[in-house]
Amino acid sequence: MTEQKFLPFALPEIGDEEIAEVVECLRSGWVTTGPKTKQFERDFAAYIGDGVEAIAVNSATAGLHLALEALGVGPGDEVIVPTMTFTATAEVVRYMGADPVFVDTDPLTLNLPIEAIRAAITPRTKVIMPVHYAGLACDMDAILALAGEHGLRVVEDAAHAFPTRYKGRLVGTLASDVTVFSFYANKTMTTGEGGMVVTRDAAIATRIKMMRIHGISRDAFDRFVSTTPAWAYEVAAPGYKYNLTDIASAMGIHQLRKIDGFLLRRQQLARRYFEELADLPLLLPADAADGGVHAWHLYVVRLSAAARIGRDALIQQLSERGIGTSVHYIPLHRHPYWRDTYRLAPEQFPQAEQAYHCMLSLPLYTKMTDEDQGRVIRALRELLC
């Protein structure tokens, strides 16, 4: 029998258009932040719409850090974050000298539950940072209303959520202060590494644009393309080195043009999983409510008590069949730094604990063929039936 190729759980789709744009970029001499980044920002803002400004950065982590800095988060402040997320969501809070306050997960959606957020608010709370887990929007009306009641700012970690819709509106157009997207290699579109910060607040946008490049008050691109001497600049704050390169933006320009097609393919794959896994001992993921759109960055299933194999054994058996999976996530309260620094215990997060022990992310990416997906489904049926 011919050995089958290994199916990863995620794989980017990069076409000739991206390659040609990168080559043009290399030949132009503009390889750092320049005209292609400007175009990518304009195109992204136009896609999101509703008067937003888009600011390209070298990662979503950088974007979250810049957002908290622009909002004045500092020592003594608290930021509410989910435990069911990647460490970047919480680590940026520590960058500012503030403290993350970890909240348990909703048992169905794995998003932040509103009552858990409410219980976590203290006089020190400054920001709520919801994560749109796997590409499904949080209950943003409830979160924004709660933030308004307490005078809190909202920064959406939308690393999974492009182009997610909440009640018909794109994530990025809601009434939060800042939304941050990721273009990491396994996301719904990619620039290799990279991210985009979106806001309607002109003061926040100005601060982020300055702080992403060393706190310099004048854009380097404007200085370098000036036809008259333009060497002077001022350092207005101790900023960071968070700008996105034109090489990365060249990819992003074309990935963005393909995003609607990418979404359609992810929806097709998710729909087939729903149809063909429905009778297995699995809890399938929550889909978006009416008027919403799930981006399907991840398709996360959970083994039910009736499953005759455990999560770790299932991952191993799938790997032996050439099928890659992952776990999203090992909750933050289980990691040594967060556990020990904030004296966290599993019993504080019963829903996240329960989900973690039985969850795995199945392969889902736009280059995945119907036969590829059929292999995953057949393997799951063999191992679980």
Protein Blocks (a to p, Z undefined) as FASTA:
>chain_A
ZZdddddfbdcdddfklmmmmmmmmmnopabdcfklmmmmmmmmmmngnoiacdddfbfk
lmmmmmmmmnopaehiacdddfbbcfklmmmmmmnopacddddddfklopacfklmmmmp
cfklmbdcdddehhiacdfklmmmmmmmnopacdddfklmcccdeehiaghiacbfbdcd
dfbfklmbdehiacddddfblklmmmmmmmmngoiabdfklmmmpcbdckbccdfbdcdd
fbccfklmmmmmmmmmmmmmmmmmmmmmmmmmmmmmmmpccdddddddehiaceklaacd
dddfklcbdfklmmmmmmmnopacddddddfklpmklmmmnopafklmmmlmmmmmmgcc
ddddfklcfklmmmmmmmmmmmmZZ
